């Protein structure tokens, strides 16, 4: 971002495509590495709350297409700069870092993000509390209940009483498809658990740098630990979510999330 708040044109990492883009054009403290791998970020289509789950039913092909999407800033100072949707080739992907967060914290954090979005539209009617979260989930469930009952992928979990059930489904689906995508691409993958930045920051940082074949050239910024929200759920609901994972999670998803259900 420039001093006047504007964002300059994207500078592509690869000469044949403006995305992924490099940040040197708007952050002079960063320099493009001369070796190893450059880490980019993608939500693979999973960056919004599940209001209409129809738009979030992916297969491995459509999921990977979402992973390859990005936004490029193009233009000039005379005509102005605009954002354009863009997509790059899967052949550019050499490695993957798969980040996993506690599903219970993840769903509440997404509620907080949705509140911010609603606040911008003057529609933030839910307090930023356990009760606000549960009211939000209850209303969201009522809106989508008929749709959920009509979809085959909920048939095995309709008997479970879970707040924001659709978003727990999306969590499982997302990680299932992420493991399928990296397997299909045949690329080395590093799985990182969000809490590892708190419990063992230095090792997590060193493992990431080694995986990317990068040297540590500056001190790492302080990691601000995310809050825990297990108390937003009852013991019965936590057990119900564990049953949902048992029924829907692929083996790798289950292996990397099972510690979240140890009592």
Secondary structure, DSSP 8 states (H G I E B T S, - for coil): --TTS-----EEEETTEEEEEEGGGT-TT----SSS-------TT--S--SSGGGG---HHHHHHHHTEEEEEEEETTTEEEEEEEE--GGG--EEEEEE--HHHHHHHHHHHHHHHHHHTT---S-SSHHHHHHHHHHHHHHHHHHHHT-GGGTTTTT---TTHHHHHHHHHHHHHHHHHHHHHT-EEEEEETTHHHHSHHHHHHHHHHHHT----S-----------GGGS-HHHHHHHHHHHHHH--HHHHHHHGGGG--
